[in-house]
Amino acid sequence: MTKKKRTQAYTEEFRREAVLRAEQPGNTNKSAAEELGISAQQIYNWRRQFNRLSDKQFNTVQGVEYSQHESEELRRLKRDLHCPLPLK
């Protein structure tokens, strides 16, 4: 009988921090993973999971939860404020 490899469970906070660290300028999944002692593939998987989650789970702004649609609209509006259309 073969032994099943036991994987370590990471907290949501740790997973979020790993993804955020990898997204910082000058960092990669590999460099963040080496700092944290995990695999780069794990950070990639967590990022993909966070992006897939629907509605309110990971869509918070200053502690207020928004639906995925609301979050996308907020991002669009913020982008529009920073890049206004040229006047004619």
MODELLER restraints for C-alpha pairs under 7 A, 6 or more apart:
rsr = mdl.restraints
at = mdl.atoms
rsr.add(forms.Gaussian(group=physical.xy_distance, feature=features.Distance(at['CA:15:A'], at['CA:46:A']), mean=6.65, stdev=0.5))
rsr.add(forms.Gaussian(group=physical.xy_distance, feature=features.Distance(at['CA:18:A'], at['CA:32:A']), mean=6.71, stdev=0.5))
rsr.add(forms.Gaussian(group=physical.xy_distance, feature=features.Distance(at['CA:18:A'], at['CA:43:A']), mean=6.51, stdev=0.5))
rsr.add(forms.Gaussian(group=physical.xy_distance, feature=features.Distance(at['CA:19:A'], at['CA:43:A']), mean=5.88, stdev=0.5))
rsr.add(forms.Gaussian(group=physical.xy_distance, feature=features.Distance(at['CA:19:A'], at['CA:47:A']), mean=6.03, stdev=0.5))
rsr.add(forms.Gaussian(group=physical.xy_distance, feature=features.Distance(at['CA:21:A'], at['CA:32:A']), mean=6.10, stdev=0.5))
rsr.add(forms.Gaussian(group=physical.xy_distance, feature=features.Distance(at['CA:22:A'], at['CA:28:A']), mean=4.99, stdev=0.5))
rsr.add(forms.Gaussian(group=physical.xy_distance, feature=features.Distance(at['CA:22:A'], at['CA:29:A']), mean=4.95, stdev=0.5))
rsr.add(forms.Gaussian(group=physical.xy_distance, feature=features.Distance(at['CA:22:A'], at['CA:32:A']), mean=5.22, stdev=0.5))
rsr.add(forms.Gaussian(group=physical.xy_distance, feature=features.Distance(at['CA:29:A'], at['CA:40:A']), mean=5.02, stdev=0.5))
rsr.add(forms.Gaussian(group=physical.xy_distance, feature=features.Distance(at['CA:29:A'], at['CA:43:A']), mean=6.21, stdev=0.5))
rsr.add(forms.Gaussian(group=physical.xy_distance, feature=features.Distance(at['CA:29:A'], at['CA:44:A']), mean=6.94, stdev=0.5))
rsr.add(forms.Gaussian(group=physical.xy_distance, feature=features.Distance(at['CA:30:A'], at['CA:40:A']), mean=4.78, stdev=0.5))
rsr.add(forms.Gaussian(group=physical.xy_distance, feature=features.Distance(at['CA:33:A'], at['CA:39:A']), mean=5.43, stdev=0.5))
rsr.add(forms.Gaussian(group=physical.xy_distance, feature=features.Distance(at['CA:33:A'], at['CA:40:A']), mean=5.13, stdev=0.5))
rsr.add(forms.Gaussian(group=physical.xy_distance, feature=features.Distance(at['CA:50:A'], at['CA:58:A']), mean=6.84, stdev=0.5))
rsr.add(forms.Gaussian(group=physical.xy_distance, feature=features.Distance(at['CA:54:A'], at['CA:68:A']), mean=6.30, stdev=0.5))
rsr.add(forms.Gaussian(group=physical.xy_distance, feature=features.Distance(at['CA:55:A'], at['CA:67:A']), mean=4.44, stdev=0.5))
rsr.add(forms.Gaussian(group=physical.xy_distance, feature=features.Distance(at['CA:55:A'], at['CA:68:A']), mean=4.48, stdev=0.5))
rsr.add(forms.Gaussian(group=physical.xy_distance, feature=features.Distance(at['CA:56:A'], at['CA:65:A']), mean=5.88, stdev=0.5))
rsr.add(forms.Gaussian(group=physical.xy_distance, feature=features.Distance(at['CA:56:A'], at['CA:66:A']), mean=5.55, stdev=0.5))
rsr.add(forms.Gaussian(group=physical.xy_distance, feature=features.Distance(at['CA:56:A'], at['CA:67:A']), mean=4.77, stdev=0.5))
rsr.add(forms.Gaussian(group=physical.xy_distance, feature=features.Distance(at['CA:56:A'], at['CA:68:A']), mean=6.36, stdev=0.5))
rsr.add(forms.Gaussian(group=physical.xy_distance, feature=features.Distance(at['CA:59:A'], at['CA:65:A']), mean=5.88, stdev=0.5))
rsr.add(forms.Gaussian(group=physical.xy_distance, feature=features.Distance(at['CA:59:A'], at['CA:66:A']), mean=5.55, stdev=0.5))
rsr.add(forms.Gaussian(group=physical.xy_distance, feature=features.Distance(at['CA:59:A'], at['CA:67:A']), mean=6.57, stdev=0.5))
rsr.add(forms.Gaussian(group=physical.xy_distance, feature=features.Distance(at['CA:59:A'], at['CA:68:A']), mean=6.39, stdev=0.5))
rsr.add(forms.Gaussian(group=physical.xy_distance, feature=features.Distance(at['CA:59:A'], at['CA:71:A']), mean=6.28, stdev=0.5))
rsr.add(forms.Gaussian(group=physical.xy_distance, feature=features.Distance(at['CA:60:A'], at['CA:66:A']), mean=5.93, stdev=0.5))
